Amino acid sequence: MRSPKNVLRHELIGLDIAVVDARNQSLIGLCGRIVAEGKDTLTISTEKGEKVLLKKLITIRVVVSGEAVLVEGKYLQGRPEDRIKK
């Protein structure tokens, strides 16, 4: 079961996120639902279409079990299936 303490070890697809910090300032405030995850990217569905974000350049806010969690993208890098096995 996903909890704020173990969110990095679970599947992220389907979670609603908001970008709270990014090297590209125009991404801050971007909100959407994760629809795909690659080794270095997250693809989110927004009101204006799908956006591909580089994990290492962003910090996201995810709500898990009613609690907001900030996650630095650098901790999400790597293949999703390998991260889940850790």
PLY file of the C-alpha trace (Angstrom):
ply
format ascii 1.0
element vertex 86
property float x
property float y
property float z
element edge 85
property int vertex1
property int vertex2
end_header
0.00 0.00 0.00
1.27 3.46 -0.91
2.10 5.73 1.98
4.01 9.02 2.25
7.03 7.10 3.56
7.27 4.59 0.70
6.01 6.54 -2.32
9.38 6.18 -4.09
9.07 2.40 -4.07
5.66 2.24 -5.71
4.14 2.74 -9.12
3.64 6.44 -9.92
1.35 6.07 -12.94
-2.09 7.42 -12.09
-0.93 9.84 -9.39
-1.83 13.52 -9.63
1.22 15.76 -9.35
2.18 19.42 -9.34
5.63 20.73 -10.26
6.81 22.91 -7.36
10.39 23.56 -8.49
12.18 23.15 -11.79
15.28 24.31 -13.58
12.91 25.57 -16.31
10.84 28.15 -14.41
7.93 27.88 -16.87
7.21 24.36 -15.58
6.53 25.50 -12.01
2.83 25.18 -11.27
2.23 22.58 -13.98
-0.34 20.05 -12.74
-1.51 16.76 -14.18
-1.76 13.01 -13.87
1.19 10.73 -14.57
0.36 8.57 -17.60
3.79 7.11 -18.36
7.20 6.82 -16.76
10.54 6.15 -18.38
14.09 5.90 -17.08
14.64 9.67 -17.15
11.16 11.11 -17.83
7.62 11.44 -16.53
4.78 11.97 -18.99
1.82 13.81 -17.51
-1.60 14.51 -18.94
-2.62 18.16 -18.47
-5.55 20.25 -19.65
-3.44 21.35 -22.62
-2.21 17.88 -23.59
0.61 15.58 -22.59
3.90 16.99 -21.32
7.19 15.14 -20.91
9.27 16.19 -17.92
12.89 15.31 -17.20
13.00 13.79 -13.72
16.38 15.17 -12.72
15.28 18.78 -13.36
12.07 18.90 -11.28
10.65 18.63 -7.79
7.05 17.44 -7.60
4.27 17.40 -5.01
2.28 14.18 -4.81
-0.71 13.59 -2.55
-0.63 10.12 -1.01
-3.19 9.00 1.59
-4.33 12.60 2.00
-0.82 13.88 2.76
1.26 16.03 0.39
4.78 14.73 -0.23
7.57 16.61 -2.01
9.76 14.38 -4.18
12.95 15.48 -5.89
13.05 14.01 -9.36
16.67 12.88 -8.99
15.41 10.20 -6.57
13.04 8.88 -9.24
15.73 8.39 -11.88
16.25 4.91 -13.22
13.96 2.33 -14.70
10.64 2.22 -12.83
10.73 -1.56 -12.48
14.17 -1.38 -10.84
13.09 1.36 -8.43
10.06 -0.71 -7.38
12.27 -3.73 -6.59
14.48 -1.80 -4.15
0 1
1 2
2 3
3 4
4 5
5 6
6 7
7 8
8 9
9 10
10 11
11 12
12 13
13 14
14 15
15 16
16 17
17 18
18 19
19 20
20 21
21 22
22 23
23 24
24 25
25 26
26 27
27 28
28 29
29 30
30 31
31 32
32 33
33 34
34 35
35 36
36 37
37 38
38 39
39 40
40 41
41 42
42 43
43 44
44 45
45 46
46 47
47 48
48 49
49 50
50 51
51 52
52 53
53 54
54 55
55 56
56 57
57 58
58 59
59 60
60 61
61 62
62 63
63 64
64 65
65 66
66 67
67 68
68 69
69 70
70 71
71 72
72 73
73 74
74 75
75 76
76 77
77 78
78 79
79 80
80 81
81 82
82 83
83 84
84 85
